[in-house]
Amino acid sequence: MTEEEIRSQISAREDDITRIEEEASKKDASAEKEIEELYDQKITDAKAVLDEETSLRDEAIEKAAEWTKKKKEKIAAAKDADKAHNKLRNDKTKALNDKLKAIELDKKNKIKAIQKEINGFKKQLIALEKEKARQAAAEAED
């Protein structure tokens, strides 16, 4: 092979390299465009879902914190209400028992007073009957 042929071969091979690089460059641009078309919309959709889910998660965390606080408040309020309810029921029972005791005591005192009067009347009746009996005996003697 002559020097000219070798140079011609080198030049042809260099042209092949340039052609291969240009084809690869075109394929790179085409591949980038093809992949962008395939994934860009999916990435945009996934980002929208991510943003929405992140927002919902943050909202749920905030609401959970609010409800946890409200739960603690309501537990305390229910406990206080239960104590107040039980106290009122106990106070009612005590007040009723006190009232019933007072009524019973008043009844006993009134009955006792009346029984004293009855006993006094009975003594008067016995005294009258004895007097009658004496008078009858005195008249029978006369």
Secondary structure, DSSP 8 states (H G I E B T S, - for coil): --HHHHHHHHHHHHHHHHHHHHHHHHHHHHHHHHHHHHHHHHHHHHHHHHHHHHHHHHHHHHHHHHHHHHHHHHHHHHHHHHHHHHHHHHHHHHHHHHHHHHHHHHHHHHHHHHHHHHHHHHHHHHHHHHHHHHHHHHHHH-
